[in-house]
């Protein structure tokens, strides 16, 4: 996608002119134009950049600087696991609050600004942390605010994009993650002489993209009289869904959960994989991650755009999700058996093929099977458990898997391949999507 393509289609009418319409109906008869898609994609890219830069490189390097290489894997497990646990609450809670926000600035925009400002401040705390305790507190706060930002951004898809375009828009959003990965590793590599700059550069770039979208978003507005009631039961229901009442949503959740487990094992431990399994020098790791991310992301971008468009044309989602997860499983096997950096690059390229196809279509499928369109942000926030839980549990499970395998990363990534296979077949029982 060319993010600077000029708009050629009219914008949908302002959502506030239909205040009583639920998000499942608003704008569905009006195609969104390339101007909206461009700003939406760039904002999503900005949020991904804010989250990925620490997870991919800087958080591991910060922990290593605080405790040393011998204690770093266990310490990183503590920091990453605690942050991901906090995100489990921040995402659905922010989504539920967004669904009932009656601000004159809209339902989603205020929470984008709050999430961005709070998340950036928390990342600064991590960057300046003098010890591991402060790093843990800072990263937990960063996950809380940045996941609030993510929750309301994702809700824009069912809010304003008609069903017939969701595969296309989901495919465009799918390329944001790899582009953010490239941008994050490039920025980190560029500012590798200063740890503070490595943390803050992605915040500056990503924050600017988010603010542009927030300022121009034709946001939905909820009249005071239509705000849902708030009660203890309503608060509790913010954090779960009943799989018996919405089995399609539940199976999509399981599929995403297991797929992201495989991704979490690769992403969280790739620094230590390069250092210990392949024997890379620490000074070479940022550049190696940048190169591998560049290769993977190039494949993801091409695959995402093609898969999303074909999914819309064929009216099918499941076959793309199934195939993508199986390809990703193959990639994890290739990572497991790699004995050189070039071999790792081949595995990463294959992973890009599966990753691009999966996330190009999976989000569109989920938007099609939401339990309650009137609570889109809340349900998508709960669905994000499938993306957050693996990053909470993977750091806890990985040391045990490594211990069982005698410290072998081959065993760890074989387990990741198994997770991807389960994710592939979990999508088959979904009935509301073809």
N, C-alpha and C positions, 0 to 999 in steps of 0.2 A: 504494500500500500504506500502511496505517496501521501504523507501526512499533510502536505501543503496543497493538495489538489483543490482547485476552486470549486465552490458550490455550483451544482448544475441542476439541483432539484429544489423545489420550494420547501421551506420549513413547515412542520406541522403547526396547526393553530395553537395559540397559547393554552396550556393546560388549565390555567385558572378559569377559562371560560366554561370549563366543564367540572366545577368543583364537586358535584355530587356523584360523578362517575368514578367507579372503582378503577384501580390501575390496570385491571385486566381488560378494560374497555377503552380507557383513555388513549387516543392517538392511534388505535389499531387500524383505522381505515386510512391513515395518512402515513405515507412512506417518509422516513427520516432522510434528510439530504446529506451529502458528503461533508458539508460544513459542520453539522452536528456530530457526525461519526468521527471526524478528524479531532475535534475538541475533546470528545468523550474518550477516544483512544489515547490521546496525549495525556489527559488527566489520569487515566488508568495506568499508563506507563509511568507517570510521575509517582503515583502511590506505590507501584511495584518497585521502583527504584529506591524509595525510602525504606522498604522492607527487605529487599534483596541484598543491598550492599553490606549491611551488617551480617546477615545470615551466611552469605557466601564467603566473605573474606575478613572484614574488619573486626567482627566480634571474636572470631577465632584468634586473630593476631593480637587483639587487646588482652584476651585471657592468657595467651601464651606469654605476653610481656609481664603480666601480673604474677603468674605462678610458675612459669617455666614449662618446657616441653613435656617433662615427665608427668606433671600433674594436670596438664592442659586438657586432655580428653575428658577426664572426670569433671573438671571444673567447667568446661564448656557444656557438659551434660546438665549441670546444675543451672547455669545461666539460661541456656536455651530452653530447657524444660520448664523452668519457672515462668519465663516470659510467655511461652506457648500456653501454659495453663491459664494465665491471666487473660489471654486473648479469647479463651473459650467463653468468658463472661462479657468482655467488652464488645464483641461483635454482635451477638443477638440483642444485648441490652440497648446498644446504640441504634440498632435496627428498629426495635420496638418503640423507642423514644421518637425516632424519626417518623414512624408511621402515625404517631399521634401529635406531631408538632404543628401548631397553628400559627407559627410566626408569619409575619407579613413578608419575610424574605424567602418563604417556601418551606417545604418539609425536609429536603435533603441538604440544601446549601449551608444552613447554620452548622450542621454537624460536620460537614467537610472542613469548615474553617477551624472549628474546635479541635477536630482530630489532627489537622495539620500543625497547628500551633503547639498543641500539647505534645505531639509526637516528636517534633523537632527539638523542643526543649529537653525532652527525655533522652534523645540521642546525644545531645550535648553533655548530659550528665554521665552517660556511659563513656564518652570520649575522654572526659576529665577524671574518671573514677580513679581514686588512689588505691583502692583495694577491691577484692572480689565482692564484698557485701554491697558496696555502692554500685558496682556494675550490675549486680542482680536487680537491685531496686530500680535503677535507671532503665534496664531493658524491660522489666515488667511494665513500667509506666509507658515506655515506647510502644510496646505491644498493645496495651490498652487503648491508647489514643489512635494509633495507626490502623488498628483493626476497626475502630469506630468509623474512620474515614473510608476504609475499604467496604464496610457494610452498606453505607449509604450510596457509594458509587455503584456497586453492583445492582442495587435496587432501581437505578435509573433504566436498566435494560427492560424489565417488565413494565416500568412506568411509561416509557415513551417509545419503545420500539415495537412495531407490529410483528405478529407471529411470523409472517412470510419473510421478514428481513432478519430474524434473530440468528439464523445460521451464519449469514454474512457478517453481521455486527459481532457475533460471538467469535467468528474467525479472525476478525480484525483485532478484537481484544486479546485473542490468543497469541498474537505476535508481540504484544506489549511485554509479556514476561521475558521472553528471550532478548528483546531489544533492551529492556531494563537490565538484564544480566550483563549484556555486553557493555552498556553504558556504566554500570556500577563498577565492573572490574577495570574498565578503562580509566575511570575517574580515580579509583584507588591506586592504580598503577601510576597515573600521572602525578598524584600527590603523595607517593609512598615515602617521601622524605619527612612528612609531617603526619603523625597519627591523627591529630585534631582535624587537619584538612581532609584526610581520608574519610572521616566520619561526616563532616559538614558539607563537603562538595555535593554529594548526592541529595542532601536535604535542600540545598539552594536550588538546584536544577529541578528536582521533582516538585518542590513546593511552588515554584513559579508556574509549572504546567497545571497543577491542581487549582491554583487561584484563578487562572484564566478561564477554566471551565466553570468554576463556581460563580464567577462574575457574569458569565454570559448564559448560564443555564436558564431556560424557560421553565422554572421549577413548578411542580404541582403545589397547590395551596389547599390546606384543609380548613374549612370553616369551623369555628368553635363549636357549633352545635353538632357537628359530625365526629368530634373527637371521641374515640372509644373510652369507655369507663376504665378507670384504673383501680385495681384491687389486689389483695395478696395473691389471689388465684391467678389473676391476669399477670402479675409479676412473675409468679412461678412458671406459668406456661410460656414465658418468654424464652426459657432455656431448654425446651424440649418439644418434640412432636410425637404424636401417637402413630407408630408404624402400622397398627391395625386399621386405622382410619385412612391412611394415605400410603398404601404399600408401594406404589410406583416411586414416590418421593423417597421412601425408605431404601429401596433397592438402588436408586441412583446415589443415595448417600453412601451405601456400602461400597459401591463401585469406586466413587471418588476417594473414599477413605483408604482403600487398599492401594489404589494407584499412587496416592500422595505418600503413602508409607514408603513405597519404592523410591520415589523422588526425594523424600526426606533423608533416607539412608545415604543416597548419593551426595546430595547437597551439603548436609551437615558435616559429613566426614571426609569430603574430598581433599581438604587440606592435609589431614593426617594420612589419608590414603597415598597422596603424592609423597609426603615426607617419609613414611615408614614402609609402605608396600613397594613403591617404585624407587625410593631412595633419593628423591629430589632434594636439592639444597634449599634452605628456607628462603634465601634471597631470590630464587628462581620461581617460587610458588605463585606470587601474584601474576607474573607474566604467563606462566603455564595455564593458570585458571582463565586468564583473559583469552588465550588462544583457543582453549577447549570450548569456552563459552561462545566465542565468535563462530566456531565451526557448528556447534549445536544450534545456535540461534539462527544462522543462515538457513539451515534445513527447516527449523521450526516455522520461520516466516513464510517460506514457500509452501510448506505443507498446510499451514493454518488457513491461508487465503484460499487455496484450492479446495480443501476439505469443507470449509464452511459454505462456500458457494455451491458445491455439489450436493451438500446435505439439503440445502433449500430447494434446489432444482428437483432432486429425487424425492423430497418429502420424507427422508429417512434419517434417523439419528443413531439407532442402536448398532447397526453394522459398522459404523465408523468408530464408535467407542470401543466395541469389542476388538476390532482389528488393531486399533491404536494401542490398547493395553497389552496385547500379545506381542506387538513389535517392541514395546518398551521392556517387556520381560526378556526378550532376546538380547536387548542392549545390556541389561543388568548381568546376563550370563557372560557377555563379552567383556564387561568390566571385571567380572570375577576372575576370568582366566588371563587377563592382560598381564604381560610381564615387562612392558616397556611403555614409555610415554606415547609413541606413535600408535601402539595397540589401544591405549586408552582413548586416543583421539578418534579412532575408528568406532569404538563403542559409543562414544559421545555423539558422533554423527548419527548413528542408528537410533539412539535415544531421542534425538531431535525429531526424527520422523514420527515416532510414536507419540511424543509429547505434543507436537504440533497438531496432529490429527485429533488427539483426545480433547485438548482444551479448546479446539476450534468448534467442537460440536457439543461437548458435555454441558457447557453453560446454557446453550440454547435448549437442550433437552430438559434441563432442570427448570428453566423458565416455563416450559410447556406443562410441567407436572406439579406446579406449586399447589400446596394444599388450600391456601386461601389468598387469592390475588389482592384482597384488601389489606393483607398483612405481609406484603411482599418482602419488605426490608427485614422484618422479624424472621420470616421463614428462611430467607436467604442467609440471615445471620446465623441461624441454627445450622443450616446446611454447611456453613463455613467451619463447623466443628470438624467436618471431614477433611478440611485443609489444615486446621490447627492441631487437632489431636495427634496426628503423626509426628509433628515437630515437637510435641510434648513427650510422646511415648518413645519415639525413635532414639533420643539421647539416653533414655533409661534402658531400653532393650538392647541397643547396640553393644554396650560394654559386656552384657551377659552373653550375647551371641559371639563376640570376639573371644571371650574367655572360654566358651565351649569349643570354639574352633582353634584354640591355642594362639589367639592373636591374629588369626588369618583373616585378611579382608576378602579373600575368596569366599569364605563361608558367609560373611556379612552380605555380600552382594548376590550370592545365591539365594539367600533369604529374601532379598529385595525382589528378585525375579519371581519368587513364589507369590509375593504380595501382588505383583502386577497381574499374574495369571488369575488370581482370585477376583481382582477388580474387573478383569475382562468378562468373566462369566456371570458376575453379579448383575450385569445390566440386562441379561436376557429375560428375566421375569417381568420387566416393565411393560405394561400393556397400553398405556395412554400414548406412547410414542412408538413409531414404527422403526 
